[in-house]
Amino acid sequence: MKKELGIFLILVALCVVVSILNPRFLSAANLQNTARLVGMYGIFSIGVGVVIITSGIDLSIGSKMALLGVLLSMMLMQSHWPSALAVVLTIGVAMSLGLLHGTLITRMKIQPFIVTLCGLLFYRGLARFIAKDETKGFGNAEGFERLRDLATGNLIGVPAPFVVLIVVSVVMWVVLHKSVFGRYLFAVGRNEDAARYSGINTKLVITAAYVICALLTGVAAILFAFYTNSVSPSSHGNFYELYGIAAAVLGGCSLRGGEGSVVGIIVGTALLQVLQNLVNLLGVDPSLNFAVMGAVILIGVMADQLLKERAAKTT
C-alpha cells in the first residue's frame, strides 16, 4: 500500500505543477479528454499488469489492437454483421490469441518475450494483409451508434471509457486481491517452482493470465477503434504495449513478478497520461512522448531494484 500511496502523491504533485504551468489543464474539456484516455489505456494496462505479476510480459498489445480493429471494422462496415455479434467475435479472437500465447509459454516452454515478440510481428503483418494495407473506418457509425458512444460519449458527465475502467477495476481488484486465483497469480510470480510443488496448477494460472490480458486488450481495442474512428493497420496501436508496461511498472508491478495492484496500475496510467498531457500543453515536440515512456520505465525498474536491495539488507 505504501507504493500506491507514494505514486498517488506524485500524481497529485504533478497535477498541481501542470495546472500552474498551464491553467488549461484544469479546463473541463482537457480533464474529460484525459479521463477518457486514462480509461482506455487503463483497461489494457491492468491486463498487462496481470501478466507481469506472473513474471511474464506481453509485447503484442499494439499489434493485436490493430488486427482486432481491422476485423471489427470489416465485420461492421463490409459484412454488416450485428454489432453485438461483432463485439463478441472480436473479444473471442482476442482471448484465443491469449490462449495461444499461454499455451506456447507453458506447454512449449518458450520464453514470454519471444512468444509475444513474434506475436507483435505476426499480428501486425496479418492486419496489413487482411486490410490490404488500407485504412479501415466506421464512417458515421450508422446502425451501431451506441457502440461508438461507448468510446466517445459520456455517462452523467463522465467519459464512458472511464466508467468502463471503473467496472473493470472493481472486478479485477476482487480477482487479484480477494480470490484464490489471485493468490495463485502472486505465488506463481514469486516462485513458480515452489507454487507448483505446493499443488498449484501453474500452467493453468499462467495461461489464464494471458487470456485475461487478451480479453482486456480486446475491450480496449474496440474503444480505441471507435475513438480514432479509423484503423490504419500499419500504425494503429503502435507502442501501446510500452504504455501498458510503463503504467504497470509505475503502479508498483515488479518485472520480477509477484508484486502489483489494480489501484497502483490505475494511478500509474493516470500519471503517465498527465506526463504526456504536460508535454502537449507546453508545446513540446510530441516525439518526446517516447522519451518520457522510456525514462518512466527505467526509473520504475531502478526504484524497484533499490527497494529490493534495501529490503535484503534489512532482513
N, C-alpha and C positions, 0 to 999 in steps of 0.2 A: 504493500500500500504506500510505502514511503516513496517508491519510484514514481507512482502515478501522481502523488501529491506534488512532488518536485517538478514533474513535467507540466502539471496544470498551472503551477505558479509561474513557470517560464512562459507559458501561453498567455497568461494574464498580463505579465510584464511586457511581452512583445506586443500585445494588442494596445496597451497604453502608449508604447513608443510609436507604433504605426499611426495611431489616431492623432498624436501630437505632430508627427512629421507631415501627415496629410489628413485633415479633418474629413475628407471624402470617405475615409474608411468606415466611418460611423453612419454613412448615409443608408437609408432603408434599402435602396437598390443594391448597393455593394454588399451589405450584410446578407440580403436574400440570396444573391448570387454565390457568395462564399458558403452559405449554409447548404445551398444546392450541390455545390462541388464537394463539400465535406461529406454530404450524404452519399453521393455516387462513389467517390473514392474510398470512403469508409467501409462500404459494403464489401468490396473485394479485398480490402486491406485486412479485414477480420479473417477472411478465408486464408490469405497469405500467412497471417499470424498463427492460425491453427496448424498449418504445415510446419512453420518454423518451430513451434512448440515441440513437435516430434523430432526436431533436429533435421528437418528436411528443407527444401527450397522449391519454388516454382517460378521458372523464368519464362514460362509460356503465356502468361496472363494477357499481355497485349495482343499477341498473335491470335489467341483464342477469341478475344473480343472482336477482332477484325473478321475472323471466319464466321462467328455467330451473328455478327451484324449483317454480313453479306447474305447469309442463309435466311435471316429474319426478313430482310428487305425482299428477297426473291419470293419467299412464301407469301408475303402480303401483297406485293405490287405486281408480280408476274403470274403467280399461281392463284392469287385471290383466295387463299385459304382463310377460314375464320380466325380472328385474332387470338382467341383463346387457344386454339389448336397450334397456331404458330408459336405462341409463347411456350406452351408445354413441350413442343418438339425442340425448340431452341435450348431450353433448360435440360431436356433429356439428352441432347447431343453433348452439352457441356459436361453433364455428370458421367456420360460414357467415356469422355476423354479423361476425366479424373480417375475413373475406374481403371482405364488403360495405364495411366501413369503409376497408380498404386500397385497394379499387378506386376508391371515391369520392375518396379523397385523392390517389391517384397518377394516375388517368385523367381525373377531372373537375376536378382541381386545386382542390378545396375544402379550406379550412384544417381541420386535425385538430380544432381546438377546436369549430368549427361542426358538423362531422360527428358527433362524439361527444356534443356537447350535444344535438343533435337526437335521437340515439340514447337519451340519458338520458330525454328526454321521451316518445319513441315507445314504448320497451320497457316503461316503467312503465305507460303507458296501456294498452298491449296486454295486459300481465299482469293488470291490473284488469278489462279487458273479458273476457278468456278465463275468469277465475275468477269473473266476475260480482261482483267486489269482495268475495268471501268468502274467509276464511282457509282454506287447504288444509293438511292434515296427513298424517301417516303412521301414526297410531294406535299399535298395538303392534309395527308393522313385521313383522307375521306373513308369512312367506314370503320375506322379504329381510332377515333379522336380521344376516347378515354385512355387508351394505351399511351398516346402521345402526352396527354395531360399528366400521366404518372411521372413523366420526366420533366415536363416544362411547367406544370400547373402548381397551384398552392392548395393547402388544406387549412382553412381558418387562418390564412396569412402566413402559414409555414410552408416552405417548399416541400412538395410531395416526396422527393428523394430523401430528404432529411427525416421525414416521418417513417419512410421505409427503413432507413438506417436504425431508427429507434426500435422499431419492431424486431429487426434482425438482431440488434444488440441485446435486447432482453432475452430472446430465445437462445442466442449463443452464450450469454452470461450464465444462464441456467445450465446449458450443456457443458460448458467448460468448468464452472466453479461449484455446481451443485449436483452433478450426476456422477455415477460410477464411471461412465465413459470418459468424462473429463479427467478424472483421477488417473485413468489408464493412459490418456494422452500425455500427461505430465510425467508419469512414471516411465513411459517409453522414451520420452525425450531426455530424461535424466540418465537413464542407463537401460538400453534396450535388452541387453543380455539378462540383467537382473530381473527386469519385468517379465521376460519370457520364462525364466526359471521359477518365478513366483506364480506362474499359471496364467498369465495374461496372453491372449492371442495377439501378439504384437503385429503380425502380418495383417490381420483384420483391422486393427486400430489404425495403423499407418495408411492402409488403403482407404479407410473411411475418412481420414483427414484430407486426403487428396480429392475425394468425391465431394466433401463439404466445401473445400476451396473452389472446386469447379462449379458447384451449384451457385455459390455466391458470385462467382465470376459471371455466370450466365445471367443472373439477375441484373448485375451492374452493366453487362453488355447491352441488354435491352434498353436500360435507361440512357446509356451513353449514345446509343444509336439514334434514339429519338431526340436527345438533347442537341446533338450536332445536326440531325435531320439528313445526314448523308454519311456514307461509309466508303472511304477510299481504301481499298484492300492493301495498298502499298504503305499507307501511313497511319491508318486508324489504329489507335491504341498503342502507338509506339512508346516504349519505355514505361508503360503503365506498371509493369512488374517491378520496376525500380521505385515507383511511387509507393507501391504496396509494401515492399521490403523496408523502405525508409520509414514509413509510418509505423510499421510493426517494431522496428528497432528503436525508433524514437519513443514508442509507447512502452518500452521495457522488455520486449521479447529478446531473449538471448539467442544468437545464431548457433550457440552450442546446444540449444534445446532445453526443454524442461522449465522454462520461465515465460511468463507473459500473462496479460489480462485483456479482456474486452474493453474495459474502461480506458486502459492505457493506450490501446490501439486507436480508439476514437480521438483521444486527446492528441496523440501523435499525428493523426491525419489532419486535425484542425490546425495544429502548429505548423505543419508543412504547407497547408493552404494559405495560412496567414503570411508565412515567409514569402510565398510566391506572389501573394497579393501586394506585399510590401515592394517587391521588385517591380511589379506592374505600375503601382501608384507613383513610384518615384521616377518612372520613365526610364528605368534601366533596361539595357538590351535584354529581351526575353530569353536569349540563348543562355543567360546566366542561370536560368531555372535549373539547368542540368548541373551547373557548378554547385548550386545550393543543395541539390539532392545528393551529389557526391560527398560534399562536406558533411551533410547531416548523417549519412550512413557511416562515414569514417569516425565522426565524433561519437556516435552511438556505440560503435564497436570498441573504440578506445575507452569510453566510460565503462562499458561492460567489463573490459579486461582489467581496468583499475579496481573496480569493485570486487571482482573475483580475487585479485591478488591481496586486497585489503582484508577480505573475509578469510582467506587462507592464513594470513599472518595472525589474525585474532583467535584462530581455533587451535 
